[in-house]
Amino acid sequence: MRTWLRQAHDSTVPRFGSCRRISAPLCSAVLAALIGPAWTGCAQTVVKSEYESSKSRLTRPSRILVYDFAATREQVKENQGLLQGTVNSFEGTTTWEHEGEIANEVRGVAAEEMVKAIQNFGLPAERVAANTPVPPGALAITGQFLNVDEGNKGARMAIGFGMGQSRVDVRIQMFGYGLDPAQPSDTGPMKLVEFETHADSGSMPGALVTGGAGMAAGAATGAVVGANMAVGGLKAYRSAMASMTARSVGQAGDYLSEFFGRQGWISPDKIKHADRP
């Protein structure tokens, strides 16, 4: 196996000038130094606005109800790598069951992280059951997972450049109930914002392309993402899909803070700015 990897590495490392005269590991190290900074941090999490109400000076909500986002197995794809079937057999599960577990996990992570993000702005957010009615003077936040794809870990680690990329796409809506002073308090729900978030694993080169440099860059990116989550107050999750969901909801919280700030519900120092595509 090592011989095969070495041959693949030797056939892909550029032969520039004196690189012929130095060892392959040194060439890999040089390539890692050149490529690493370019790809480190390429895993992206962005927000795309779909709709925002022009209403202003809305009443500050007395409650913010966060409902579990919808996620079904139809939107979930487990790792497409060749060994996933073996892993499932070893753990005594099936693809259907595993994808159901992923759906349940990301639903819980999204709701918990959304509540935490909004509470950090000083607003009264809470996670509620699907049948919870929304009282006047409250906000309701709902969402749907559009895509929860583990990708292909083997292709991602070996080849990279987006091959086997994992991703999480979510659509989120926020509705206001009786927050418009110009309308009766029992007025029906009014959509205030709708937007989508996208998180992915990036497009770093893999080990076969860089002879180990891609692996080093991947580890560096993982460290950067982990550090950013720690600094941002996000919980470190073991599952890649859970981590991507947490990143997505973190950006969603930043986006909502912009709206909260424009309404005067939070102080300017609490406003954050979401990353756009």
C-alpha positions as CSV (number, residue, x, y, z in Angstrom):
1,M,0.0,0.0,0.0
2,R,2.8,2.4,0.9
3,T,4.6,1.5,-2.3
4,W,1.5,2.3,-4.3
5,L,0.9,5.6,-2.6
6,R,4.6,6.5,-3.1
7,Q,4.3,5.8,-6.8
8,A,1.2,7.8,-7.0
9,H,2.9,10.6,-5.1
10,D,6.0,10.5,-7.4
11,S,3.8,10.7,-10.5
12,T,2.0,13.8,-9.2
13,V,4.7,15.9,-7.5
14,P,5.8,18.6,-10.0
15,R,9.4,18.2,-11.2
16,F,10.7,21.7,-11.1
17,G,14.4,22.4,-11.3
18,S,16.3,21.2,-8.3
19,C,13.3,19.3,-7.0
20,R,14.6,16.3,-8.9
21,R,17.7,16.3,-6.7
22,I,15.9,16.5,-3.3
23,S,13.9,13.8,-1.4
24,A,10.2,13.3,-2.0
25,P,9.3,14.0,1.6
26,L,11.1,17.4,1.3
27,C,9.2,18.1,-1.9
28,S,6.0,17.3,-0.1
29,A,6.9,19.6,2.7
30,V,7.7,22.4,0.3
31,L,4.4,21.8,-1.6
32,A,2.5,21.8,1.7
33,A,4.0,25.1,2.6
34,L,2.9,26.5,-0.8
35,I,-0.5,24.9,-1.0
36,G,-1.5,24.8,2.6
37,P,-2.2,28.5,3.1
38,A,-4.2,28.7,-0.1
39,W,-6.6,25.9,1.0
40,T,-6.6,26.2,4.8
41,G,-9.9,27.5,5.9
42,C,-11.6,26.8,2.5
43,A,-14.4,25.1,4.3
44,Q,-17.1,27.8,4.0
45,T,-20.3,28.7,5.8
46,V,-22.3,31.4,4.2
47,V,-25.8,33.0,4.3
48,K,-28.0,33.9,1.3
49,S,-31.0,36.2,2.0
50,E,-34.2,35.2,0.2
51,Y,-36.6,37.7,1.8
52,E,-36.7,40.5,4.4
53,S,-39.7,42.5,5.5
54,S,-39.5,46.3,5.1
55,K,-41.4,46.7,8.4
56,S,-39.5,48.7,11.0
57,R,-40.0,49.8,14.7
58,L,-41.6,46.5,15.5
59,T,-42.4,45.8,19.1
60,R,-39.6,43.8,20.9
61,P,-40.8,40.2,21.3
62,S,-41.7,38.9,24.7
63,R,-40.8,35.3,23.6
64,I,-38.9,33.8,20.7
65,L,-40.0,30.2,20.0
66,V,-37.5,28.0,18.1
67,Y,-39.0,24.9,16.5
68,D,-37.0,21.9,15.5
69,F,-36.1,22.2,11.8
70,A,-37.6,19.6,9.5
71,A,-35.2,16.9,8.4
72,T,-36.1,13.5,6.8
73,R,-34.0,10.7,5.4
74,E,-34.8,12.0,1.9
75,Q,-32.5,15.0,2.6
76,V,-29.8,12.9,4.3
77,K,-27.0,10.9,2.6
78,E,-24.5,9.0,4.6
79,N,-20.8,8.7,3.7
80,Q,-20.6,7.2,0.2
81,G,-17.1,5.7,0.8
82,L,-16.5,2.0,0.1
83,L,-16.0,1.2,3.8
84,Q,-19.3,2.7,5.1
85,G,-21.1,-0.6,4.6
86,T,-18.5,-2.4,6.6
87,V,-18.7,0.3,9.4
88,N,-22.5,-0.1,9.4
89,S,-22.3,-3.9,9.7
90,F,-19.7,-3.6,12.5
91,E,-22.0,-1.2,14.4
92,G,-25.1,-3.4,13.7
93,T,-27.0,-0.7,11.7
94,T,-28.2,-0.1,8.2
95,T,-28.0,2.9,5.9
96,W,-31.6,3.7,6.5
97,E,-31.1,3.6,10.3
98,H,-27.9,5.6,10.1
99,E,-29.4,8.3,8.0
100,G,-32.3,8.5,10.4
101,E,-29.8,9.0,13.3
102,I,-28.1,11.8,11.3
103,A,-31.5,13.5,10.7
104,N,-32.3,13.4,14.4
105,E,-28.9,14.7,15.4
106,V,-28.9,17.7,13.1
107,R,-32.5,18.6,14.1
108,G,-31.4,18.8,17.8
109,V,-28.2,20.6,17.1
110,A,-29.9,23.3,15.0
111,A,-32.5,24.0,17.6
112,E,-30.1,24.1,20.5
113,E,-27.5,26.3,18.8
114,M,-30.2,28.7,17.5
115,V,-31.6,29.2,21.0
116,K,-28.1,29.7,22.4
117,A,-27.2,32.2,19.7
118,I,-30.3,34.3,20.3
119,Q,-30.0,34.2,24.1
120,N,-26.5,35.5,23.7
121,F,-28.0,38.7,22.2
122,G,-30.1,39.1,25.3
123,L,-33.4,38.0,23.8
124,P,-35.8,35.4,25.4
125,A,-35.4,32.4,23.1
126,E,-36.6,28.9,23.9
127,R,-36.9,25.5,22.1
128,V,-40.4,24.3,21.9
129,A,-42.4,21.3,20.6
130,A,-43.9,21.3,17.2
131,N,-47.5,21.7,18.5
132,T,-46.7,24.7,20.7
133,P,-49.0,27.7,19.8
134,V,-47.4,31.1,19.2
135,P,-48.9,33.8,21.5
136,P,-49.3,37.4,20.4
137,G,-46.1,39.5,20.9
138,A,-43.8,36.6,20.0
139,L,-41.5,35.4,17.2
140,A,-41.4,32.0,15.7
141,I,-38.4,30.5,14.0
142,T,-38.7,27.5,11.7
143,G,-36.5,25.8,9.2
144,Q,-35.9,22.9,6.8
145,F,-32.8,21.0,6.0
146,L,-32.5,20.9,2.2
147,N,-29.3,18.8,2.1
148,V,-27.4,16.9,4.7
149,D,-24.7,15.0,2.7
150,E,-21.7,13.3,4.3
151,G,-20.1,13.1,0.9
152,N,-17.3,10.6,0.3
153,K,-14.6,10.7,2.9
154,G,-12.2,8.5,1.0
155,A,-12.4,10.6,-2.1
156,R,-12.1,13.8,-0.1
157,M,-9.0,12.6,1.7
158,A,-7.3,11.0,-1.3
159,I,-8.2,13.4,-4.1
160,G,-9.8,16.5,-2.7
161,F,-10.5,19.6,-4.8
162,G,-14.2,19.3,-3.9
163,M,-14.3,15.6,-4.7
164,G,-16.5,13.8,-2.1
165,Q,-17.3,17.1,-0.5
166,S,-19.7,17.0,2.5
167,R,-22.3,19.8,2.9
168,V,-25.3,21.0,4.9
169,D,-27.9,23.4,3.4
170,V,-30.7,24.9,5.5
171,R,-33.6,27.2,4.8
172,I,-34.8,29.3,7.8
173,Q,-37.9,31.5,8.3
174,M,-38.8,33.9,11.1
175,F,-42.4,35.0,11.7
176,G,-43.7,37.8,13.9
177,Y,-47.1,37.6,15.7
178,G,-48.7,40.8,16.8
179,L,-45.5,42.8,16.7
180,D,-46.7,45.6,14.4
181,P,-48.0,48.5,16.5
182,A,-50.1,49.6,13.6
183,Q,-52.0,46.2,13.5
184,P,-54.2,44.5,16.1
185,S,-52.3,42.2,18.4
186,D,-54.2,39.2,17.2
187,T,-53.1,39.7,13.6
188,G,-51.9,36.5,11.9
189,P,-48.3,35.6,11.4
190,M,-46.1,37.9,9.3
191,K,-43.0,36.7,7.7
192,L,-40.1,38.8,8.6
193,V,-37.1,37.1,7.1
194,E,-36.3,34.0,5.0
195,F,-32.8,32.9,4.2
196,E,-30.6,29.9,3.4
197,T,-27.3,28.8,4.9
198,H,-24.6,26.6,3.3
199,A,-21.7,24.9,5.0
200,D,-19.3,22.5,3.3
201,S,-16.0,20.7,3.9
202,G,-14.0,22.8,1.4
203,S,-11.9,22.0,-1.6
204,M,-8.5,21.2,-0.3
205,P,-6.2,18.9,-2.3
206,G,-6.0,15.3,-1.1
207,A,-3.1,13.0,-0.2
208,L,-2.6,11.5,-3.6
209,V,-2.2,14.9,-5.2
210,T,0.2,16.4,-2.6
211,G,1.9,13.3,-1.2
212,G,0.8,14.1,2.3
213,A,0.6,17.9,2.0
214,G,-3.2,17.7,1.5
215,M,-3.5,15.7,4.7
216,A,-1.5,18.3,6.5
217,A,-3.6,21.1,5.1
218,G,-6.8,19.1,6.0
219,A,-5.6,18.8,9.6
220,A,-4.8,22.4,9.7
221,T,-8.2,23.3,8.5
222,G,-9.8,21.1,11.1
223,A,-7.8,22.8,13.7
224,V,-8.8,26.2,12.4
225,V,-12.5,25.3,12.3
226,G,-12.2,23.8,15.8
227,A,-10.5,26.9,17.1
228,N,-13.1,29.2,15.5
229,M,-15.9,27.2,17.1
230,A,-14.3,27.4,20.5
231,V,-13.8,31.2,20.2
232,G,-17.3,31.6,18.9
233,G,-18.8,29.7,21.8
234,L,-20.0,26.8,19.7
235,K,-20.0,23.3,21.2
236,A,-17.4,20.9,19.6
237,Y,-19.4,18.0,18.1
238,R,-18.0,14.6,17.2
239,S,-20.1,14.3,14.1
240,A,-19.1,16.2,11.0
241,M,-22.7,16.8,10.1
242,A,-23.4,18.2,13.6
243,S,-20.4,20.5,13.4
244,M,-21.5,21.8,10.0
245,T,-25.0,22.3,11.3
246,A,-23.6,24.3,14.3
247,R,-21.5,26.4,12.0
248,S,-24.6,27.1,9.8
249,V,-26.8,28.1,12.7
250,G,-24.0,30.3,14.1
251,Q,-24.0,32.2,10.8
252,A,-27.8,32.2,10.9
253,G,-27.7,33.8,14.4
254,D,-25.3,36.5,13.1
255,Y,-27.7,37.2,10.2
256,L,-30.7,37.5,12.6
257,S,-28.7,39.8,14.8
258,E,-28.5,42.3,11.9
259,F,-32.3,42.3,11.8
260,F,-32.7,42.5,15.5
261,G,-30.3,45.5,15.5
262,R,-32.3,47.3,12.8
263,Q,-35.4,46.9,14.9
264,G,-33.6,48.3,18.0
265,W,-34.1,45.1,19.9
266,I,-30.4,44.7,20.7
267,S,-27.6,47.1,21.3
268,P,-25.2,47.9,18.4
269,D,-22.3,46.2,20.2
270,K,-24.2,42.8,20.0
271,I,-24.8,43.0,16.3
272,K,-22.7,40.5,14.2
273,H,-22.4,40.3,10.5
274,A,-23.0,37.0,8.6
275,D,-20.7,35.8,5.9
276,R,-22.2,36.1,2.4
277,P,-21.3,34.1,-0.7
